Amino acid sequence: MIDRNFKMKIAVELKDFDTYYTLNLACHDLFMKMSGNDQMRKIVTPIKQRLCDFPKRIYIKEWELINCKEHDQIINFIKRGIL
């Protein structure tokens, strides 16, 4: 997970938003899997799949880096046993 988020930051810097998008989806899949909340996954997965049919084509570097920072916070919470 840490590796994916790091690669996302690099992809943003390189303006490789296809890679960023793919890695971001993978991070969210992993967060959901780690939650162990099967009911949430049953609800969120179909919604997420529908949203993925319309991939974002406009990226704002600052927003994407904020997304990475939020992932870092979640990762830190997981490491500390808070989540």
C-alpha positions as a Markdown table, in Angstrom:
| # | Residue | x | y | z |
|---|---|---|---|---|
| 1 | Met | 0.0 | 0.0 | 0.0 |
| 2 | Ile | 2.8 | 2.4 | 0.9 |
| 3 | Asp | 4.5 | 1.6 | -2.4 |
| 4 | Arg | 1.4 | 2.2 | -4.4 |
| 5 | Asn | 0.8 | 5.6 | -2.8 |
| 6 | Phe | 4.5 | 6.6 | -3.4 |
| 7 | Lys | 4.1 | 5.6 | -7.0 |
| 8 | Met | 1.0 | 7.7 | -7.2 |
| 9 | Lys | 2.9 | 10.7 | -6.1 |
| 10 | Ile | 5.6 | 10.1 | -8.7 |
| 11 | Ala | 2.9 | 9.6 | -11.4 |
| 12 | Val | 1.4 | 13.0 | -10.5 |
| 13 | Glu | 4.8 | 14.7 | -10.7 |
| 14 | Leu | 5.3 | 13.0 | -14.1 |
| 15 | Lys | 1.8 | 13.9 | -15.2 |
| 16 | Asp | 1.2 | 10.2 | -15.9 |
| 17 | Phe | -2.4 | 10.4 | -14.8 |
| 18 | Asp | -3.4 | 7.0 | -16.3 |
| 19 | Thr | -0.9 | 5.3 | -13.9 |
| 20 | Tyr | -2.1 | 7.6 | -11.1 |
| 21 | Tyr | -5.7 | 6.6 | -11.7 |
| 22 | Thr | -5.0 | 2.9 | -11.9 |
| 23 | Leu | -2.9 | 3.0 | -8.6 |
| 24 | Asn | -5.6 | 5.1 | -6.9 |
| 25 | Leu | -8.3 | 2.5 | -7.7 |
| 26 | Ala | -5.9 | -0.2 | -6.4 |
| 27 | Cys | -5.4 | 1.7 | -3.1 |
| 28 | His | -9.1 | 2.1 | -2.6 |
| 29 | Asp | -9.7 | -1.6 | -3.4 |
| 30 | Leu | -7.1 | -2.5 | -0.8 |
| 31 | Phe | -8.5 | -0.2 | 1.9 |
| 32 | Met | -12.0 | -1.8 | 1.4 |
| 33 | Lys | -10.5 | -5.3 | 1.5 |
| 34 | Met | -8.6 | -4.5 | 4.7 |
| 35 | Ser | -11.7 | -3.1 | 6.3 |
| 36 | Gly | -13.2 | -6.6 | 6.5 |
| 37 | Asn | -16.6 | -5.0 | 6.1 |
| 38 | Asp | -18.2 | -7.2 | 3.5 |
| 39 | Gln | -21.5 | -5.4 | 3.6 |
| 40 | Met | -19.8 | -2.1 | 2.7 |
| 41 | Arg | -17.9 | -3.8 | -0.1 |
| 42 | Lys | -21.2 | -5.2 | -1.5 |
| 43 | Ile | -22.7 | -1.7 | -1.6 |
| 44 | Val | -19.6 | 0.3 | -2.7 |
| 45 | Thr | -18.2 | -2.0 | -5.3 |
| 46 | Pro | -21.0 | -1.7 | -7.9 |
| 47 | Ile | -21.2 | 2.1 | -7.4 |
| 48 | Lys | -17.4 | 2.3 | -7.8 |
| 49 | Gln | -17.5 | 0.2 | -11.0 |
| 50 | Arg | -20.2 | 2.5 | -12.5 |
| 51 | Leu | -18.0 | 5.5 | -11.7 |
| 52 | Cys | -15.0 | 3.9 | -13.3 |
| 53 | Asp | -16.9 | 3.7 | -16.6 |
| 54 | Phe | -16.4 | 7.5 | -16.7 |
| 55 | Pro | -12.7 | 8.0 | -15.9 |
| 56 | Lys | -11.7 | 11.4 | -14.9 |
| 57 | Arg | -9.8 | 13.2 | -17.6 |
| 58 | Ile | -9.1 | 16.5 | -15.9 |
| 59 | Tyr | -6.5 | 16.3 | -13.1 |
| 60 | Ile | -5.5 | 19.1 | -10.8 |
| 61 | Lys | -2.1 | 18.3 | -9.4 |
| 62 | Glu | -2.7 | 19.9 | -6.0 |
| 63 | Trp | -5.9 | 17.9 | -5.5 |
| 64 | Glu | -4.3 | 14.6 | -6.5 |
| 65 | Leu | -1.4 | 15.3 | -4.1 |
| 66 | Ile | -4.0 | 16.0 | -1.3 |
| 67 | Asn | -5.5 | 12.6 | -2.1 |
| 68 | Cys | -2.0 | 11.0 | -1.7 |
| 69 | Lys | -1.6 | 12.8 | 1.6 |
| 70 | Glu | -5.0 | 11.5 | 2.8 |
| 71 | His | -3.8 | 8.0 | 1.8 |
| 72 | Asp | -0.7 | 8.6 | 3.9 |
| 73 | Gln | -2.8 | 9.5 | 6.9 |
| 74 | Ile | -4.9 | 6.3 | 6.5 |
| 75 | Ile | -1.8 | 4.2 | 6.2 |
| 76 | Asn | -0.4 | 5.8 | 9.4 |
| 77 | Phe | -3.6 | 5.1 | 11.2 |
| 78 | Ile | -3.5 | 1.5 | 10.1 |
| 79 | Lys | 0.1 | 1.2 | 11.2 |
| 80 | Arg | -0.8 | 2.6 | 14.6 |
| 81 | Gly | -3.7 | 0.3 | 15.0 |
| 82 | Ile | -6.3 | 3.1 | 15.0 |
| 83 | Leu | -8.1 | 1.7 | 11.9 |
